[in-house]
Amino acid sequence: MVLGRHVAPSLAALLLLTGCAAFRNTPAQDRVWTAYSQCRAEGRSGNVVILRVDPDGRYWYENRSGVSISTLQACMAEKPRG
């Protein structure tokens, strides 16, 4: 059973590395997060917080002040998408 002692740690390491790769953003997600960061830096995000970005680039937000989302949406639309 010596082989069994070597297989378990190797399998655990493989699962750990595979799991980490699953948490990488897609290019579309990276573009949304970058645009959001730029809009925040420009002061054009209001109190809107992006909660999640889907792999295809669609984003989900929460408006924390009741102010229109249109300012952030306009800013995000100005940023490069590809």
Buried (B, 14 or more C-beta within 10 A) or exposed (E): EEEEEEEEEEEEEEEEEEEEEEEEEEEBBEBBBEBBEBBBEEEBBBEBBBEEBEEEBEBEBEEEEEEEEEBBBEBBEEBEEE
